[in-house]
Amino acid sequence: MINLPKTDSVECEWEQGWLTVWFNQPERRNPLTDAVVADLQRICEAIEHDRSVRGLTLRGRGGFFCAGGDLKGFQSMANATHDDVIGMSETIGRLLYQFDRLPMVTVALIEGAAMAGGLGLACCCDVTIGTAEARFAFSETRIGISPAQIARYVMQKCGASTGRRLMLSAAKFQGTEAAQLGVLDVVVANEDALTEAEQQIRSDVLACAPGAVAATKTLLRQLATIPDEQKMRVAAENFTACLKGDEGVEGVASFLEKRAPNWQQEN
């Protein structure tokens, strides 16, 4: 068992290298309260260097993914000092930054609805899977605020033009359209199919070397920001570190010897 922090606002399940984190306030549609943000940050800090964690799934109890920011908390913060509000927003921003950079594969399983900051957190995930009936919206501008910290991750997920339209209009959409917009990677019929689709992702990921997955996520981030003339060298350095590392040696040898590599778990 991995060494996870004690959490009260979210529930963690560990199974054969895979961590599932459940939003666990269904009576409130699983909002991103201060406690939830703090618990998610502690989880990220606990696993960010742990290669035994091969994947992480976010999911909501009660058939609802996440309603987004805690509006009661926002109402209270509106009367706080300028610096206090800045600090609250930056805390959420740090969580999104941490989550986006986790070295393992991250998955969001969405049913019911994913709104505002909750949908923004899903956009930080590598894979988003949702039901056809699930509802979505970047709803911030409807209540007079901006999608401040999630904006760059929304555009990263679905592109600048689409992200811009969805955030400015606070448009409402459902599962099939969410896939067409790039917000969802996979659309399924119901809750059972949601679990089946996640199991396929798990199976695929668990066949991959965890260090190579982490290196690939790092490479993709680097390639998006460095000048073109540097991209070949950065990619070559990334590849060389993988090939000459333990996983590269084991992976090539296992392929040539027609056996499973040592990171694949026995079924």
Secondary structure, 3 states (H helix, E strand, C coil): CCCCCCCCCEEEEEECCEEEEEECCHHHCCEECHHHHHHHHHHHHHHCCCCCCCEEEEEEHHHCCECEECHHHHHHHCCCCHHHHHHHHHHHHHHHHHHHCCCCEEEEEECCEEEHHHHHHHHCCCEEEEECCCEEECCHHHHCCCCCCCHHHHHHHHCHHHHHHHHHHCCEEEHHHHHHHCCCCEEECCHHHHHHHHHHHHHHHHCCCHHHHHHHHHHHHHHCCCCHHHHHHHHHHHHHHHHHCHHHHHHHHHHHCCCCCCCCCCC
